[in-house]
């Protein structure tokens, strides 16, 4: 953000907190135009945010990071949604291919998953923000997904000073389900096999695992580590604006 034109986050959160997801996205498009993008992991219920955003701006930029360690089902799901929704998709990848990463760093996810995510997810995503000249980005994270997301605001600053918007922060799993049904949209195919949160799977049992009935949707991520986020939604400069 331009430090000469600071954003009043508290005021905007009060203002946007009374609006629908479509109204929030419409506001963001009006404010940021082509300097706005949607971040998508093409995870369990990512279709909702992609559909909402393209209803407002059909050619809105969609950014996704392909780490090289994704489930094959995720890649297929991504490509099918890109065709179905005519997505303006920008795929970013780490500096090293998965093969070269293994040669240079080995199974880093076993010993230091934060560093693995920083290399394979956060760096490519921050590079995308710079190269696409973004001022703001939209994400589909929700407060009911985990304890770490329970206080997610509608609007905040990220760690490099961009505006980050969470139009469906207050939605529930039920809201997601009914939206998908009403609009004849799909979940990620692995969701019905016990994966309510889907990230990388460099090997079975690491980074993304199946979750039992009644368990927290993100409890299958980084099992055995005190880690709940890959880093895209961790912002260490406070408001960032």
Residue pairs with C-beta under 8 A, 6 or more apart in sequence:
1 7
1 135
1 157
1 161
1 162
1 163
1 240
1 241
6 241
7 155
7 157
7 163
7 241
9 153
9 155
9 156
9 157
9 239
9 241
12 154
12 155
13 153
13 154
13 155
16 24
16 27
16 154
16 155
17 154
19 27
21 52
21 167
21 168
21 171
22 52
22 55
22 56
22 167
24 154
24 165
24 167
25 52
25 53
25 56
25 57
25 138
25 165
25 167
26 56
28 36
28 136
28 138
28 163
28 165
28 167
29 36
29 56
29 57
29 60
31 136
32 135
32 136
32 163
34 61
35 133
35 134
35 135
35 136
36 57
36 60
36 61
36 134
36 135
36 136
36 137
36 138
37 60
37 61
37 62
37 63
37 90
37 128
37 129
37 132
37 134
37 137
37 138
38 49
38 50
38 53
38 60
38 61
38 62
38 63
38 137
38 138
38 139
38 140
39 63
39 64
39 125
39 137
39 138
39 139
39 232
40 46
40 49
40 50
40 62
40 63
40 64
40 140
41 64
41 65
41 198
41 199
42 64
42 74
42 77
42 78
42 81
42 188
43 74
43 188
43 197
43 198
43 199
44 187
44 188
44 190
44 191
44 195
44 196
44 197
44 198
44 217
45 140
45 176
45 180
45 187
45 188
45 191
46 81
46 140
46 188
47 81
47 180
47 185
47 186
47 187
48 140
48 168
48 171
48 176
48 179
48 180
48 185
49 138
49 139
49 140
49 167
49 168
50 62
50 81
50 85
50 87
51 85
51 179
51 183
51 185
52 167
52 168
53 60
53 62
53 138
54 60
54 85
54 86
54 87
58 86
59 88
60 88
61 88
61 90
61 132
61 134
62 82
62 87
62 88
62 89
62 90
63 90
63 92
63 125
63 128
63 129
63 132
63 137
64 78
64 89
64 90
64 91
64 92
65 91
65 92
65 93
65 94
65 120
65 121
65 124
65 125
65 128
66 75
66 91
66 92
66 93
67 93
67 94
67 98
67 120
67 121
67 124
67 200
68 93
68 94
68 97
68 98
68 99
68 101
68 120
69 98
69 120
69 200
69 201
69 202
69 207
70 200
70 201
71 190
71 198
71 201
71 208
73 188
73 189
73 190
74 188
74 190
74 198
76 189
77 186
77 188
77 189
78 89
81 87
81 186
82 89
90 128
90 132
92 124
92 125
92 127
92 128
93 124
94 101
94 119
94 120
94 121
94 123
94 124
95 119
95 123
95 124
96 104
96 119
98 202
101 108
101 119
101 120
105 116
105 119
107 202
107 203
108 115
108 116
108 119
109 116
109 200
109 202
109 206
109 207
110 206
113 207
113 222
113 225
113 227
114 227
114 231
117 230
117 231
118 231
120 200
121 230
121 231
121 232
122 230
122 231
122 232
125 232
126 160
128 134
129 137
129 160
129 162
134 162
135 162
135 163
136 162
136 163
136 164
136 165
137 158
137 162
137 163
137 164
137 165
138 164
138 165
138 166
138 167
139 164
139 165
139 166
139 232
139 233
140 166
140 167
140 168
141 149
141 152
141 166
141 169
141 233
142 149
142 152
142 166
142 168
142 169
142 170
142 171
142 172
142 176
143 149
143 150
143 151
143 152
143 169
143 170
144 150
144 171
144 172
144 173
145 197
145 217
145 218
146 216
146 217
146 218
146 228
147 216
147 228
148 228
148 229
149 233
152 166
152 169
153 166
153 169
154 165
154 166
154 167
154 169
155 163
155 164
155 165
155 166
156 163
156 164
156 166
156 235
156 239
156 240
157 163
157 164
157 235
157 237
157 238
157 239
157 240
157 241
158 164
158 235
158 240
159 234
159 235
159 236
159 237
159 240
160 240
161 237
161 240
161 241
162 240
163 241
164 235
164 240
168 175
168 176
173 217
179 185
180 186
180 187
188 195
188 198
190 198
191 198
193 210
194 210
194 211
194 212
194 220
195 208
195 210
195 211
195 220
196 211
196 217
196 218
196 220
197 208
197 211
197 217
197 218
197 220
197 221
198 208
199 207
199 208
199 221
199 230
200 207
200 208
201 207
201 208
205 223
206 222
206 223
207 221
207 222
208 220
208 221
209 220
209 221
209 223
210 220
211 217
211 219
211 220
218 228
221 227
221 228
222 228
